[in-house]
Amino acid sequence: MQVIINILFALLVGGIYYQIDDSFAQGIQNRAGAIFFIVMNMIFANISAVDRFIDDRVIFMHESISGYYSVSAYFLAKTACDLIPLRVIPVVIFSGIAYFMIGFQSSVQKFFFFMLALILTSVSGSAIAFLYSSLVSVQALATLFLALTFVIMMVFGGLLVNLTSLPPVFRWLKYLSVFRYGVEVELCSLTCLFACVPVSSPVCLSNY
């Protein structure tokens, strides 16, 4: 199901941003919008992972106390069975469809860097979901806390509000935003790859 959803979403994003032009006015805005939209979907899709440890909490505690397996074995098995089929593989398929439909640079190196950045973004979002799934025993509360965390991260992602205009008391929250890191890495991967300059630079932006 997750693969089908990612294929449909890739076709949707690719259709909306199909073969973006290279103009300075529209091209940059559309590319930045496409990247933010993609990163947002990769992160919010992990809300479905919030029940991974909640549903089996009682069974896990009984079997762990009985000595059937250790906590580390349970955690590694549970996360591996979630990350690989539900986070990594769908993102790989999504990247292969959306990247070329949108019309990003036809570079194998930049495509794989783009895909790797999306995988790490998705895994980071799922890690936060696993955190709340481990801490909270009520799924409704865990979902609420996770959604609020993602929304706050999105606000401090750097696209919805200029971070330099924020009061100093809030400015440090940008370092906790997965959105900010995901968007900046994607912008960097499509512009300068490993020779990055600040993303606010017209020289950098005009090349992606």
PEHUDA-V986070 format. One record per residue. N is the residue number from 1. RES is the residue in three letters. OMEGA is omega in degrees with one decimal (* if undefined). BURIAL is I if it has 9 or more other C-alpha atoms within 8 Angstrom, else O. Layout:
n;res;omega;burial
N;RES;OMEGA;BURIAL
N;RES;OMEGA;BURIAL
This chain:
n;res;omega;burial
1;MET;-179.2;O
2;GLN;178.5;O
3;VAL;-179.8;I
4;ILE;179.2;O
5;ILE;179.7;O
6;ASN;175.9;I
7;ILE;179.1;I
8;LEU;179.5;O
9;PHE;177.4;I
10;ALA;177.8;I
11;LEU;178.2;I
12;LEU;179.9;O
13;VAL;178.7;I
14;GLY;177.8;I
15;GLY;179.8;I
16;ILE;-176.8;O
17;TYR;-172.5;I
18;TYR;175.4;I
19;GLN;-179.9;I
20;ILE;179.2;I
21;ASP;-175.3;O
22;ASP;-179.2;O
23;SER;-177.8;O
24;PHE;-175.4;O
25;ALA;-174.9;O
26;GLN;-175.0;I
27;GLY;-178.4;I
28;ILE;-180.0;I
29;GLN;-179.1;O
30;ASN;179.0;I
31;ARG;177.9;I
32;ALA;177.8;I
33;GLY;179.0;O
34;ALA;-179.5;I
35;ILE;179.9;I
36;PHE;179.3;I
37;PHE;179.9;O
38;ILE;179.8;I
39;VAL;178.9;I
40;MET;179.4;I
41;ASN;-179.6;O
42;MET;-177.9;I
43;ILE;-177.0;I
44;PHE;177.2;I
45;ALA;-178.2;O
46;ASN;174.6;I
47;ILE;179.1;I
48;SER;-179.0;O
49;ALA;-173.6;I
50;VAL;-178.3;I
51;ASP;-172.9;I
52;ARG;-177.8;I
53;PHE;-177.9;I
54;ILE;-175.3;I
55;ASP;-175.5;O
56;ASP;-173.6;O
57;ARG;-177.3;I
58;VAL;-180.0;O
59;ILE;-180.0;O
60;PHE;-178.5;O
61;MET;179.6;O
62;HIS;-176.7;O
63;GLU;179.3;I
64;SER;177.6;I
65;ILE;179.3;O
66;SER;175.9;O
67;GLY;-179.7;O
68;TYR;178.7;O
69;TYR;-179.4;O
70;SER;178.3;O
71;VAL;-178.5;O
72;SER;178.9;O
73;ALA;178.4;O
74;TYR;-177.7;I
75;PHE;-178.6;O
76;LEU;179.5;O
77;ALA;-178.1;O
78;LYS;-179.1;I
79;THR;179.4;O
80;ALA;179.5;O
81;CYS;177.8;O
82;ASP;-172.5;I
83;LEU;-173.2;I
84;ILE;-177.8;I
85;PRO;-173.4;I
86;LEU;-178.5;I
87;ARG;-172.7;I
88;VAL;-176.6;I
89;ILE;177.4;I
90;PRO;179.5;I
91;VAL;177.2;I
92;VAL;178.8;I
93;ILE;178.7;I
94;PHE;-178.0;I
95;SER;-178.7;I
96;GLY;179.6;O
97;ILE;-172.2;I
98;ALA;-174.3;I
99;TYR;-174.7;I
100;PHE;175.2;I
101;MET;179.2;I
102;ILE;178.3;I
103;GLY;173.6;I
104;PHE;-174.4;I
105;GLN;-179.6;O
106;SER;-180.0;O
107;SER;-179.8;O
108;VAL;-179.0;O
109;GLN;-178.3;O
110;LYS;177.3;I
111;PHE;-178.7;I
112;PHE;175.4;O
113;PHE;176.0;I
114;PHE;-179.7;I
115;MET;178.5;I
116;LEU;179.1;O
117;ALA;178.4;I
118;LEU;178.4;I
119;ILE;179.6;I
120;LEU;177.0;O
121;THR;179.4;I
122;SER;179.2;I
123;VAL;177.6;I
124;SER;177.3;I
125;GLY;179.0;I
126;SER;177.4;I
127;ALA;177.0;O
128;ILE;176.9;I
129;ALA;177.3;I
130;PHE;178.9;I
131;LEU;-180.0;O
132;TYR;177.9;I
133;SER;178.9;I
134;SER;-174.3;I
135;LEU;-172.8;O
136;VAL;-177.5;I
137;SER;179.8;I
138;VAL;-174.2;O
139;GLN;-179.3;I
140;ALA;178.6;O
141;LEU;179.0;O
142;ALA;178.2;I
143;THR;179.4;I
144;LEU;179.7;O
145;PHE;-179.6;I
146;LEU;179.5;I
147;ALA;178.1;I
148;LEU;178.6;O
149;THR;179.5;O
150;PHE;179.8;I
151;VAL;178.9;O
152;ILE;176.8;I
153;MET;-179.7;I
154;MET;179.0;I
155;VAL;-178.8;I
156;PHE;179.1;I
157;GLY;176.2;I
158;GLY;-179.4;I
159;LEU;-178.5;O
160;LEU;179.6;O
161;VAL;177.5;I
162;ASN;-173.2;O
163;LEU;179.4;I
164;THR;-179.9;O
165;SER;-178.9;O
166;LEU;172.8;O
167;PRO;-178.9;O
168;PRO;-178.0;O
169;VAL;179.2;O
170;PHE;-170.1;O
171;ARG;-177.7;I
172;TRP;-178.9;O
173;LEU;179.5;I
174;LYS;-179.6;I
175;TYR;178.3;O
176;LEU;-174.2;O
177;SER;174.3;I
178;VAL;177.6;I
179;PHE;-177.7;I
180;ARG;-179.1;I
181;TYR;-179.5;I
182;GLY;-179.2;I
183;VAL;-177.9;I
184;GLU;178.6;I
185;VAL;178.8;I
186;GLU;177.1;I
187;LEU;-179.4;I
188;CYS;-177.7;I
189;SER;-178.0;I
190;LEU;-177.8;I
191;THR;-169.4;I
192;CYS;-176.6;I
193;LEU;-174.2;I
194;PHE;178.9;O
195;ALA;-172.1;O
196;CYS;165.7;I
197;VAL;-178.9;O
198;PRO;-175.8;O
199;VAL;177.1;I
200;SER;-177.7;O
201;SER;177.6;O
202;PRO;-179.9;O
203;VAL;-179.4;O
204;CYS;-174.9;I
205;LEU;-175.7;I
206;SER;-176.5;I
207;ASN;179.7;O
208;TYR;*;I
